[in-house]
Amino acid sequence: MKITYQDYKGVPQKEILEIMKKYDFSASISMRIWSVLNIPKKKKDQYRKFEKVYFSPAFERTTSFIITYHTVQITIQNLYLDICEICTKWARQELTSFQDSTKAMVHLQLCI
């Protein structure tokens, strides 16, 4: 996923604008890494069905904004997104490695 100028829909806040001017930034991105663990709801399914773990980077359009169009700033923001994607892949690998090393009875199914 590449972020473009049209993806920024947020309205800047006064405090954030002051910080951005101080450090000469023209774009602000709101990025998070989400994780969810889904466990089977019925007790009888807890030993037959697997838990599912989801890791995903998320770009929040409504809180991300651009003051002035500047391609370098958008490229930097895309790098932040790439870093989040790498972190989610690393988390999936670490969880799989942990599961394999402990030989746990409960199997975690990783979902992209």
TORVO-951386 format. One line per 2 residues: number of its first residue (from 0); their letters; for each residue x, y, z of N, C-alpha, C. Coordinates in nm, 3 decimals, always signed. Atoms other than C-alpha are relative to their C-alpha. Last residue first. Layout:
BEGIN
NUM> A> X/Y/Z/X/Y/Z/X/Y/Z; ...
END
This chain:
BEGIN
111> IC> -0.053/-0.126/+0.055/-0.273/-1.184/+0.737/-0.114/+0.095/-0.023; +0.075/-0.047/+0.115/-0.391/-1.462/+0.964/+0.058/+0.134/-0.044
109> LQ> -0.027/-0.139/+0.035/-0.180/-1.659/+1.205/-0.071/+0.035/-0.128; +0.002/-0.015/+0.146/-0.332/-1.980/+1.342/+0.017/+0.147/-0.032
107> LH> +0.042/-0.132/+0.044/-0.234/-2.039/+1.702/+0.012/+0.009/-0.150; -0.060/-0.041/+0.127/-0.225/-2.403/+1.812/-0.055/+0.137/-0.037
105> VM> +0.090/-0.089/+0.072/-0.296/-2.483/+2.175/+0.073/+0.050/-0.123; +0.118/+0.077/+0.037/-0.107/-2.784/+2.304/-0.094/+0.085/-0.084
103> AK> +0.122/-0.023/-0.077/+0.215/-2.587/+2.298/-0.115/-0.086/-0.050; +0.081/+0.116/+0.035/+0.530/-2.730/+2.147/-0.132/+0.003/+0.077
101> TS> +0.065/+0.049/-0.122/+0.715/-2.454/+2.330/-0.080/-0.126/-0.023; -0.099/+0.033/-0.103/+0.968/-2.388/+2.054/-0.065/-0.055/+0.126
99> DQ> -0.077/+0.119/+0.037/+0.715/-2.409/+1.770/+0.096/-0.042/+0.111; +0.090/+0.115/+0.002/+0.470/-2.168/+1.936/+0.077/-0.127/-0.031
97> FS> +0.034/+0.029/-0.139/+0.744/-1.922/+2.017/-0.087/-0.124/+0.009; -0.120/+0.056/-0.061/+0.873/-1.937/+1.660/-0.026/-0.040/+0.145
95> TL> -0.014/+0.135/+0.055/+0.521/-1.882/+1.524/+0.121/-0.070/+0.062; +0.106/+0.080/-0.058/+0.474/-1.585/+1.755/+0.006/-0.144/-0.049
93> EQ> -0.033/+0.025/-0.140/+0.811/-1.443/+1.659/-0.105/-0.088/+0.067; -0.109/+0.098/-0.004/+0.735/-1.484/+1.288/+0.037/-0.035/+0.143
91> RA> +0.054/+0.130/+0.043/+0.397/-1.310/+1.320/+0.108/-0.109/+0.009; +0.084/+0.050/-0.109/+0.556/-1.028/+1.520/-0.060/-0.135/-0.034
89> WK> -0.089/+0.048/-0.105/+0.829/-0.987/+1.257/-0.080/-0.058/+0.116; -0.056/+0.127/+0.049/+0.568/-0.961/+0.981/+0.091/-0.062/+0.105
87> TC> +0.107/+0.100/-0.009/+0.383/-0.699/+1.185/+0.048/-0.135/-0.050; +0.022/+0.036/-0.140/+0.706/-0.505/+1.241/-0.111/-0.104/+0.015
85> IE> -0.112/+0.087/-0.040/+0.791/-0.512/+0.870/-0.020/-0.046/+0.144; +0.022/+0.128/+0.066/+0.446/-0.371/+0.786/+0.111/-0.100/+0.036
83> CI> +0.110/+0.069/-0.070/+0.490/-0.097/+1.046/-0.028/-0.136/-0.062; -0.054/+0.045/-0.129/+0.829/-0.005/+0.898/-0.107/-0.075/+0.078
81> DL> -0.084/+0.118/+0.027/+0.675/+0.009/+0.549/+0.058/-0.057/+0.129; +0.091/+0.110/+0.028/+0.404/+0.247/+0.677/+0.079/-0.129/-0.026
79> YL> +0.060/+0.037/-0.128/+0.669/+0.472/+0.829/-0.096/-0.118/-0.018; -0.101/+0.080/-0.071/+0.855/+0.463/+0.496/-0.052/-0.043/+0.137
77> NQ> +0.008/+0.136/+0.056/+0.536/+0.580/+0.324/+0.103/-0.092/+0.065; +0.117/+0.062/-0.061/+0.535/+0.881/+0.559/-0.021/-0.142/-0.052
75> IT> -0.036/+0.032/-0.138/+0.889/+0.964/+0.449/-0.117/-0.070/+0.070; -0.090/+0.115/+0.007/+0.782/+0.944/+0.084/+0.042/-0.044/+0.140
73> IQ> +0.087/+0.115/+0.025/+0.490/+1.177/+0.159/+0.083/-0.128/-0.010; +0.074/+0.030/-0.123/+0.732/+1.425/+0.317/-0.091/-0.121/-0.018
71> VT> -0.096/+0.061/-0.093/+0.965/+1.405/+0.015/-0.072/-0.038/+0.130; -0.019/+0.142/+0.030/+0.673/+1.463/-0.224/+0.096/-0.068/+0.096
69> HY> -0.145/+0.015/+0.013/+0.569/+1.792/-0.063/+0.030/-0.149/-0.016; -0.040/+0.117/+0.077/+0.211/+1.916/-0.077/+0.151/+0.000/-0.018
67> TI> -0.034/-0.034/+0.138/+0.155/+2.169/+0.198/+0.048/-0.126/-0.070; +0.010/-0.146/+0.003/-0.018/+2.125/+0.534/+0.026/+0.050/-0.142
65> IF> -0.112/-0.065/+0.068/-0.088/+1.754/+0.498/-0.025/+0.150/+0.003; +0.023/-0.121/+0.080/-0.314/+1.552/+0.727/+0.129/+0.052/-0.060
63> ST> -0.124/-0.032/+0.073/-0.360/+1.220/+0.903/-0.027/+0.120/-0.090; -0.088/-0.074/-0.092/-0.641/+1.195/+1.161/+0.135/+0.031/-0.062
61> TR> +0.069/-0.115/-0.058/-0.923/+1.099/+0.923/+0.084/+0.079/+0.100; +0.014/-0.114/+0.091/-0.706/+0.879/+0.704/-0.055/+0.124/+0.068
59> EF> +0.124/-0.070/-0.034/-0.592/+0.637/+0.976/-0.010/+0.128/-0.082; -0.016/-0.143/+0.027/-0.330/+0.403/+0.828/-0.134/+0.066/+0.024
57> AP> +0.117/-0.075/+0.042/-0.342/+0.055/+0.981/+0.034/+0.148/-0.014; -0.023/-0.145/-0.010/-0.072/-0.207/+1.016/-0.124/+0.073/-0.052
55> SF> +0.018/-0.079/+0.120/-0.210/-0.556/+1.075/+0.038/+0.145/+0.024; -0.086/-0.119/-0.012/-0.156/-0.843/+1.312/-0.015/+0.078/-0.129
53> YV> -0.010/-0.092/+0.112/-0.431/-1.105/+1.350/+0.094/+0.114/+0.036; -0.068/-0.125/-0.037/-0.413/-1.406/+1.578/+0.014/+0.084/-0.126
51> KE> -0.053/-0.073/+0.115/-0.659/-1.690/+1.540/+0.058/+0.132/+0.048; +0.007/-0.144/-0.017/-0.724/-1.949/+1.809/+0.058/+0.066/-0.125
49> FK> -0.118/-0.077/-0.034/-0.765/-2.299/+1.675/-0.034/+0.146/+0.030; -0.027/-0.108/+0.094/-1.069/-2.522/+1.685/+0.118/+0.083/+0.049
47> RY> +0.008/+0.051/+0.136/-1.101/-2.860/+1.854/+0.035/+0.105/-0.105; -0.107/+0.097/+0.020/-0.989/-2.783/+2.209/+0.000/-0.059/-0.141
45> QD> -0.130/-0.054/-0.042/-1.184/-2.458/+2.248/+0.114/-0.099/-0.019; -0.087/-0.029/+0.115/-1.476/-2.585/+2.039/+0.141/+0.042/+0.040
43> KK> -0.029/+0.126/+0.068/-1.659/-2.755/+2.330/+0.095/+0.021/-0.119; -0.098/+0.077/-0.076/-1.631/-2.436/+2.536/+0.038/-0.130/-0.071
41> KK> +0.061/+0.115/-0.066/-1.807/-2.231/+2.271/+0.107/-0.084/+0.067; +0.092/-0.041/-0.105/-1.655/-1.892/+2.196/-0.060/-0.118/+0.078
39> PI> +0.132/+0.061/+0.022/-1.349/-2.001/+2.000/-0.092/+0.026/+0.119; +0.006/+0.130/-0.066/-1.072/-1.748/+2.078/-0.137/-0.060/-0.028
37> NL> +0.134/+0.057/+0.000/-0.996/-1.457/+1.847/+0.006/-0.140/+0.058; +0.000/+0.144/-0.024/-0.676/-1.269/+1.930/-0.145/-0.046/+0.009
35> VS> +0.124/+0.055/-0.055/-0.647/-0.925/+1.778/+0.019/-0.149/+0.017; -0.008/+0.145/-0.021/-0.343/-0.712/+1.698/-0.130/-0.044/+0.068
33> WI> +0.109/+0.062/-0.073/-0.338/-0.365/+1.547/+0.027/-0.149/+0.016; -0.005/+0.144/+0.024/-0.026/-0.176/+1.446/-0.106/-0.062/+0.090
31> RM> +0.004/+0.091/-0.114/-0.095/+0.193/+1.425/+0.021/-0.143/-0.047; -0.026/+0.139/+0.036/-0.031/+0.485/+1.192/+0.001/-0.084/+0.126
29> SI> +0.048/+0.075/-0.116/-0.155/+0.844/+1.205/+0.005/-0.148/-0.039; +0.067/+0.128/+0.025/+0.050/+1.045/+0.959/-0.041/-0.063/+0.132
27> SA> +0.013/+0.073/-0.126/+0.143/+1.412/+0.974/-0.082/-0.126/-0.027; +0.097/+0.108/-0.001/+0.271/+1.595/+0.668/+0.002/-0.069/+0.135
25> SF> +0.121/-0.045/+0.067/+0.448/+1.930/+0.615/-0.108/-0.108/-0.005; +0.077/+0.109/+0.060/+0.733/+1.890/+0.859/-0.122/+0.057/-0.068
23> DY> +0.011/-0.014/+0.144/+0.980/+2.171/+0.930/-0.061/-0.124/-0.068; -0.089/+0.098/+0.060/+1.072/+2.070/+1.286/-0.010/-0.006/-0.152
21> KK> -0.129/-0.002/-0.070/+0.927/+2.379/+1.457/+0.102/-0.093/-0.068; -0.073/-0.119/+0.047/+0.650/+2.410/+1.199/+0.139/+0.006/+0.062
19> MI> -0.038/+0.023/+0.140/+0.540/+2.052/+1.268/+0.078/+0.119/-0.056; -0.112/+0.096/+0.002/+0.548/+2.108/+1.644/+0.048/-0.021/-0.143
17> EL> -0.116/-0.067/-0.058/+0.331/+2.420/+1.614/+0.123/-0.090/-0.003; -0.052/-0.096/+0.099/+0.090/+2.244/+1.377/+0.123/+0.072/+0.051
15> IE> -0.078/+0.078/+0.097/+0.053/+1.955/+1.623/+0.059/+0.092/-0.106; -0.123/+0.048/-0.065/-0.053/+2.190/+1.902/+0.091/-0.075/-0.098
13> KQ> -0.091/-0.111/-0.024/-0.305/+2.373/+1.679/+0.134/-0.046/+0.059; +0.024/-0.063/-0.129/-0.473/+2.059/+1.550/+0.109/+0.103/+0.026
11> PV> -0.109/-0.018/-0.097/-0.463/+1.969/+1.181/-0.045/+0.068/+0.128; -0.011/-0.144/-0.024/-0.779/+1.845/+1.004/+0.108/+0.020/+0.107
9> GK> +0.015/-0.059/-0.133/-0.764/+1.494/+0.865/+0.016/+0.151/+0.003; +0.132/-0.064/-0.011/-0.828/+1.366/+0.510/-0.018/+0.075/+0.132
7> YD> -0.002/-0.081/-0.123/-0.480/+1.258/+0.394/-0.130/+0.080/+0.009; +0.034/+0.083/-0.116/-0.532/+0.981/+0.137/-0.009/+0.080/+0.130
5> QY> +0.145/+0.005/-0.017/-0.546/+1.225/-0.158/-0.042/-0.081/+0.123; +0.047/-0.129/-0.050/-0.175/+1.304/-0.127/-0.150/-0.002/+0.031
3> TI> -0.006/-0.111/+0.095/-0.086/+0.939/-0.173/-0.055/+0.126/+0.066; +0.082/-0.114/-0.039/-0.002/+0.655/+0.065/+0.019/+0.112/-0.102
1> KM> -0.071/-0.128/+0.005/+0.134/+0.341/-0.093/-0.098/+0.112/+0.034; +0.084/-0.118/+0.000/+0.000/+0.000/+0.000/+0.088/+0.124/+0.000
END
